[in-house]
Amino acid sequence: MGMNAQLADLRKIWDRAPHNALTDLTRFRGCWFCVFREGKDHISPDGQIRVLTSTDGVAWKCASVLLLPGLDLRDPKITATPSGTLMINTCAAYGPSAPQRHHSFVWFSQNGFEWSAPQKIGDPNYWLWRVTWHRGIAYAVGYRTVEPFGLRLYCSRTGTDFELLADRLFVENSPNEATIVFLQDDTAFCLLRRDAGSATAKLGTAEPPYTEWSWKDLGIRIGGPHLLCMPDGRLIAAIRRYAKSPWTSLNWLDAREGKLTEFLALPSGGDTSYAGLCWHDNVLWVSYYSSHEERTSIYFARVRLCES
Protein backbone atom coordinates (compact mmCIF):
# COMPACT_ATOMS: atom_id res chain seq x y z
CA MET A 1 0.00 0.00 0.00
CA GLY A 2 3.06 2.23 0.00
CA MET A 3 2.96 3.27 3.67
CA ASN A 4 5.15 2.48 6.65
CA ALA A 5 3.76 2.16 10.17
CA GLN A 6 5.53 3.16 13.36
CA LEU A 7 4.28 2.52 16.89
CA ALA A 8 4.83 6.02 18.26
CA ASP A 9 3.48 5.45 21.74
CA LEU A 10 1.95 2.64 23.77
CA ARG A 11 0.65 2.76 27.31
CA LYS A 12 -1.43 0.60 29.62
CA ILE A 13 -4.38 2.74 30.72
CA TRP A 14 -6.39 0.35 32.96
CA ASP A 15 -5.89 -2.97 34.72
CA ARG A 16 -7.82 -2.67 37.98
CA ALA A 17 -10.44 -5.39 37.44
CA PRO A 18 -9.52 -9.09 37.38
CA HIS A 19 -10.38 -9.03 33.63
CA ASN A 20 -10.37 -5.82 31.52
CA ALA A 21 -11.30 -6.34 27.88
CA LEU A 22 -13.37 -5.65 24.76
CA THR A 23 -12.65 -1.99 24.01
CA ASP A 24 -13.87 0.81 21.81
CA LEU A 25 -12.75 4.40 21.29
CA THR A 26 -14.07 7.73 20.06
CA ARG A 27 -13.39 11.47 20.25
CA PHE A 28 -16.07 13.79 21.57
CA ARG A 29 -15.78 17.54 22.17
CA GLY A 30 -11.99 17.43 22.10
CA CYS A 31 -11.63 14.48 24.49
CA TRP A 32 -10.97 10.77 24.15
CA PHE A 33 -13.51 8.29 25.46
CA CYS A 34 -12.57 4.64 25.81
CA VAL A 35 -15.10 1.99 26.87
CA PHE A 36 -14.53 -1.63 27.84
CA ARG A 37 -15.92 -4.51 29.86
CA GLU A 38 -14.80 -5.33 33.38
CA GLY A 39 -15.48 -8.67 35.05
CA LYS A 40 -14.05 -11.57 36.96
CA ASP A 41 -13.22 -13.39 33.73
CA HIS A 42 -13.70 -13.21 29.96
CA ILE A 43 -17.13 -14.77 30.36
CA SER A 44 -18.57 -14.14 33.82
CA PRO A 45 -22.03 -13.02 34.98
CA ASP A 46 -20.76 -9.74 36.45
CA GLY A 47 -19.72 -7.83 33.31
CA GLN A 48 -19.99 -4.05 33.59
CA ILE A 49 -18.95 -1.18 31.30
CA ARG A 50 -16.31 1.31 32.36
CA VAL A 51 -15.91 4.64 30.56
CA LEU A 52 -12.50 6.32 30.66
CA THR A 53 -11.74 9.81 29.36
CA SER A 54 -8.58 11.75 28.53
CA THR A 55 -7.75 15.11 27.03
CA ASP A 56 -4.31 14.09 25.77
CA GLY A 57 -4.29 10.26 25.56
CA VAL A 58 -1.70 10.16 28.37
CA ALA A 59 -3.59 10.85 31.61
CA TRP A 60 -6.87 8.92 31.90
CA LYS A 61 -9.63 9.04 34.49
CA CYS A 62 -12.87 7.15 35.02
CA ALA A 63 -15.90 9.01 33.71
CA SER A 64 -18.62 6.47 34.48
CA VAL A 65 -19.55 2.85 35.10
CA LEU A 66 -22.67 1.27 33.54
CA LEU A 67 -24.18 -1.95 34.82
CA LEU A 68 -27.39 -3.93 34.88
CA PRO A 69 -27.47 -6.06 38.05
CA GLY A 70 -27.66 -9.76 37.31
CA LEU A 71 -26.71 -9.34 33.64
CA ASP A 72 -23.35 -9.64 31.90
CA LEU A 73 -22.75 -6.56 29.71
CA ARG A 74 -20.44 -7.41 26.82
CA ASP A 75 -18.50 -5.78 23.95
CA PRO A 76 -19.43 -2.11 24.52
CA LYS A 77 -19.14 0.23 21.53
CA ILE A 78 -19.15 4.04 21.70
CA THR A 79 -20.06 6.55 18.99
CA ALA A 80 -20.84 10.24 18.69
CA THR A 81 -24.32 10.66 17.25
CA PRO A 82 -25.30 13.24 14.59
CA SER A 83 -27.33 15.06 17.28
CA GLY A 84 -24.19 15.68 19.33
CA THR A 85 -24.49 13.10 22.08
CA LEU A 86 -22.42 10.08 23.02
CA MET A 87 -24.00 6.66 22.53
CA ILE A 88 -22.90 3.32 23.99
CA ASN A 89 -24.38 0.12 22.64
CA THR A 90 -23.80 -3.23 24.24
CA CYS A 91 -25.40 -6.63 24.64
CA ALA A 92 -26.58 -8.16 27.89
CA ALA A 93 -26.16 -11.89 28.44
CA TYR A 94 -28.93 -13.37 30.58
CA GLY A 95 -28.71 -16.31 32.95
CA PRO A 96 -29.50 -19.89 31.90
CA SER A 97 -33.04 -19.76 33.34
CA ALA A 98 -34.04 -16.62 31.42
CA PRO A 99 -36.49 -16.88 28.48
CA GLN A 100 -33.87 -15.26 26.22
CA ARG A 101 -30.10 -15.48 26.00
CA HIS A 102 -29.26 -11.94 24.89
CA HIS A 103 -30.69 -8.49 24.25
CA SER A 104 -28.94 -5.34 23.03
CA PHE A 105 -29.09 -2.03 24.92
CA VAL A 106 -28.12 1.63 24.38
CA TRP A 107 -27.27 4.53 26.69
CA PHE A 108 -26.85 8.23 25.79
CA SER A 109 -24.87 11.06 27.38
CA GLN A 110 -24.31 14.76 26.83
CA ASN A 111 -20.87 14.71 28.47
CA GLY A 112 -19.67 11.12 28.92
CA PHE A 113 -20.05 11.28 32.69
CA GLU A 114 -23.82 11.17 33.20
CA TRP A 115 -25.76 8.57 31.19
CA SER A 116 -29.41 8.00 30.41
CA ALA A 117 -31.37 4.98 31.51
CA PRO A 118 -30.68 1.97 29.26
CA GLN A 119 -33.05 1.19 26.41
CA LYS A 120 -33.47 -2.11 24.61
CA ILE A 121 -32.81 -2.13 20.86
CA GLY A 122 -33.33 -4.71 18.14
CA ASP A 123 -34.85 -8.12 18.82
CA PRO A 124 -34.33 -10.75 21.54
CA ASN A 125 -31.36 -13.03 20.83
CA TYR A 126 -29.97 -10.70 18.16
CA TRP A 127 -26.71 -9.08 19.19
CA LEU A 128 -26.35 -5.64 17.55
CA TRP A 129 -22.59 -5.72 17.80
CA ARG A 130 -21.38 -2.37 16.43
CA VAL A 131 -23.29 0.74 15.39
CA THR A 132 -21.98 2.87 12.50
CA TRP A 133 -23.52 6.26 11.67
CA HIS A 134 -23.71 7.36 8.04
CA ARG A 135 -25.59 10.38 6.71
CA GLY A 136 -27.67 10.65 9.85
CA ILE A 137 -28.61 6.97 10.03
CA ALA A 138 -27.28 4.34 12.43
CA TYR A 139 -26.58 0.91 10.91
CA ALA A 140 -25.94 -2.25 12.90
CA VAL A 141 -25.51 -5.88 11.97
CA GLY A 142 -27.29 -8.08 14.47
CA TYR A 143 -26.26 -11.70 14.77
CA ARG A 144 -28.54 -14.38 16.14
CA THR A 145 -27.16 -15.99 19.29
CA VAL A 146 -29.34 -19.12 19.18
CA GLU A 147 -29.92 -21.55 16.33
CA PRO A 148 -30.60 -21.09 13.49
CA PHE A 149 -27.68 -18.65 13.30
CA GLY A 150 -27.63 -15.76 10.86
CA LEU A 151 -27.30 -12.01 10.41
CA ARG A 152 -29.77 -9.16 10.13
CA LEU A 153 -29.07 -5.56 9.15
CA TYR A 154 -30.84 -2.89 11.20
CA CYS A 155 -31.04 0.88 10.78
CA SER A 156 -32.23 3.76 12.96
CA ARG A 157 -32.49 7.54 12.76
CA THR A 158 -32.60 7.92 16.53
CA GLY A 159 -30.27 5.23 17.85
CA THR A 160 -33.17 3.71 19.78
CA ASP A 161 -35.78 2.59 17.22
CA PHE A 162 -33.94 0.07 15.05
CA GLU A 163 -35.85 -1.20 12.03
CA LEU A 164 -35.09 -4.36 10.10
CA LEU A 165 -33.45 -3.40 6.80
CA ALA A 166 -32.32 -6.82 5.56
CA ASP A 167 -33.09 -10.24 7.01
CA ARG A 168 -30.88 -13.29 6.40
CA LEU A 169 -28.00 -11.01 5.46
CA PHE A 170 -25.61 -13.96 5.81
CA VAL A 171 -26.20 -17.41 7.32
CA GLU A 172 -23.31 -19.80 6.57
CA ASN A 173 -20.90 -21.17 9.22
CA SER A 174 -22.02 -19.27 12.33
CA PRO A 175 -21.58 -15.62 11.30
CA ASN A 176 -21.33 -13.26 14.28
CA GLU A 177 -19.23 -10.14 14.95
CA ALA A 178 -19.55 -7.68 12.06
CA THR A 179 -18.49 -4.10 11.46
CA ILE A 180 -19.62 -1.77 8.66
CA VAL A 181 -17.82 1.19 7.12
CA PHE A 182 -19.05 3.59 4.44
CA LEU A 183 -17.08 5.33 1.72
CA GLN A 184 -17.81 8.87 0.59
CA ASP A 185 -19.63 7.47 -2.45
CA ASP A 186 -21.96 5.58 -0.03
CA THR A 187 -20.52 2.14 -0.81
CA ALA A 188 -20.69 -0.02 2.33
CA PHE A 189 -18.26 -2.73 3.37
CA CYS A 190 -18.93 -5.28 6.10
CA LEU A 191 -16.11 -7.26 7.73
CA LEU A 192 -17.55 -10.44 9.24
CA ARG A 193 -16.26 -13.07 11.65
CA ARG A 194 -17.37 -16.70 11.35
CA ASP A 195 -16.77 -19.53 13.80
CA ALA A 196 -17.83 -22.77 12.08
CA GLY A 197 -16.79 -24.73 9.01
CA SER A 198 -13.78 -23.04 7.44
CA ALA A 199 -14.27 -20.18 9.98
CA THR A 200 -12.77 -17.73 7.49
CA ALA A 201 -13.77 -14.07 7.45
CA LYS A 202 -16.09 -12.64 4.83
CA LEU A 203 -16.17 -9.18 3.28
CA GLY A 204 -19.57 -7.89 2.22
CA THR A 205 -20.18 -5.05 -0.25
CA ALA A 206 -23.39 -3.15 -0.90
CA GLU A 207 -24.74 0.05 -2.41
CA PRO A 208 -27.75 2.00 -1.11
CA PRO A 209 -30.27 1.00 0.17
CA TYR A 210 -28.01 -1.80 1.51
CA THR A 211 -30.55 -4.59 1.13
CA GLU A 212 -28.48 -6.64 -1.36
CA TRP A 213 -24.93 -7.72 -0.47
CA SER A 214 -22.17 -9.60 -2.28
CA TRP A 215 -19.55 -11.50 -0.26
CA LYS A 216 -15.90 -12.45 -0.68
CA ASP A 217 -13.95 -14.94 1.40
CA LEU A 218 -10.83 -13.40 2.97
CA GLY A 219 -9.20 -16.76 3.61
CA ILE A 220 -8.17 -16.20 7.24
CA ARG A 221 -9.83 -16.53 10.62
CA ILE A 222 -10.40 -13.28 12.54
CA GLY A 223 -11.96 -11.98 15.75
CA GLY A 224 -13.08 -8.61 17.06
CA PRO A 225 -13.22 -6.87 13.64
CA HIS A 226 -13.18 -3.10 13.22
CA LEU A 227 -12.91 -1.01 10.04
CA LEU A 228 -11.75 2.57 9.54
CA CYS A 229 -11.86 4.52 6.29
CA MET A 230 -8.86 6.84 5.93
CA PRO A 231 -9.32 10.34 4.49
CA ASP A 232 -7.79 9.08 1.21
CA GLY A 233 -10.27 6.18 1.06
CA ARG A 234 -7.93 3.40 2.13
CA LEU A 235 -9.37 0.91 4.59
CA ILE A 236 -7.74 -0.15 7.86
CA ALA A 237 -8.92 -3.31 9.61
CA ALA A 238 -8.13 -4.09 13.24
CA ILE A 239 -8.58 -7.79 13.95
CA ARG A 240 -7.53 -10.63 16.18
CA ARG A 241 -5.30 -12.95 14.17
CA TYR A 242 -4.79 -16.57 15.15
CA ALA A 243 -1.63 -18.66 15.25
CA LYS A 244 -0.02 -20.48 18.18
CA SER A 245 -1.04 -17.44 20.19
CA PRO A 246 -3.54 -14.82 18.97
CA TRP A 247 -2.45 -11.21 18.59
CA THR A 248 -3.96 -7.80 17.79
CA SER A 249 -3.25 -6.95 14.18
CA LEU A 250 -3.59 -3.77 12.10
CA ASN A 251 -4.12 -4.41 8.40
CA TRP A 252 -4.75 -2.79 5.08
CA LEU A 253 -7.94 -4.13 3.56
CA ASP A 254 -7.98 -4.38 -0.22
CA ALA A 255 -11.72 -4.63 -0.81
CA ARG A 256 -11.40 -5.25 -4.53
CA GLU A 257 -9.04 -8.19 -4.10
CA GLY A 258 -10.57 -9.37 -0.84
CA LYS A 259 -7.22 -9.36 0.96
CA LEU A 260 -5.99 -8.38 4.41
CA THR A 261 -2.32 -7.33 4.65
CA GLU A 262 -0.87 -6.78 8.11
CA PHE A 263 1.13 -3.58 8.56
CA LEU A 264 1.59 -3.70 12.34
CA ALA A 265 1.33 -6.38 15.01
CA LEU A 266 0.60 -4.57 18.26
CA PRO A 267 2.30 -5.86 21.44
CA SER A 268 -0.26 -8.44 22.47
CA GLY A 269 -1.00 -12.11 23.00
CA GLY A 270 -3.38 -14.65 24.46
CA ASP A 271 -6.75 -13.10 25.30
CA THR A 272 -6.54 -9.99 23.10
CA SER A 273 -7.88 -7.67 20.39
CA TYR A 274 -11.30 -5.91 20.10
CA ALA A 275 -9.78 -2.61 19.12
CA GLY A 276 -11.20 0.87 18.86
CA LEU A 277 -9.87 3.03 15.99
CA CYS A 278 -9.74 6.78 15.40
CA TRP A 279 -7.90 8.89 12.83
CA HIS A 280 -6.99 12.23 14.42
CA ASP A 281 -4.22 14.77 13.74
CA ASN A 282 -2.84 12.51 10.99
CA VAL A 283 -2.25 9.75 13.54
CA LEU A 284 -4.01 6.42 14.02
CA TRP A 285 -5.16 6.03 17.63
CA VAL A 286 -5.97 2.53 18.85
CA SER A 287 -7.48 1.10 22.01
CA TYR A 288 -7.26 -2.66 22.58
CA TYR A 289 -6.82 -5.23 25.30
CA SER A 290 -4.29 -7.97 25.84
CA SER A 291 -3.10 -10.53 28.39
CA HIS A 292 0.57 -10.65 27.34
CA GLU A 293 1.62 -8.83 30.54
CA GLU A 294 -0.07 -11.13 33.06
CA ARG A 295 -3.40 -9.45 33.91
CA THR A 296 -5.71 -8.82 30.95
CA SER A 297 -5.40 -5.04 30.55
CA ILE A 298 -6.46 -2.07 28.41
CA TYR A 299 -3.88 -0.43 26.13
CA PHE A 300 -3.82 2.79 24.12
CA ALA A 301 -1.51 3.22 21.13
CA ARG A 302 -0.52 5.95 18.68
CA VAL A 303 0.53 4.70 15.26
CA ARG A 304 2.17 6.94 12.66
CA LEU A 305 1.65 6.11 9.02
CA CYS A 306 3.97 7.64 6.45
CA GLU A 307 4.58 7.15 2.75
CA SER A 308 7.38 4.71 2.05
SULDATA-V130510 format. One line per field, one symbol per residue. burial: b if it has 16 or more other C-alpha atoms within 10 Angstrom, else e. Layout:
BEGIN
burial->???
END
This chain:
BEGIN
burial->eeeeeeeeebebbbbeeebbbbbbbbbbeeebbbbbbbbeebeebbbbbbbbbbeebeebebbebbbeeebbbbbbbbbbbbeeebbbbbbbbbeeeeeebbbbbbbbbeebeebeebebbbbebbbbbbbbbbeeebbbbbbbbeeebbbbbbbbbebbebebbbeebbbebbbbbbbbbbbeeeebbbbbbbbeeebbbbbbbbeeebeebebbebeebbbbbbbbbeeeeebbbbbbbbeeebbbbbbbbbbeeebbebbbebbbbbbbbbbbbbbeeeebbbbbbbbbeeebbbbbbbbbbeee
END
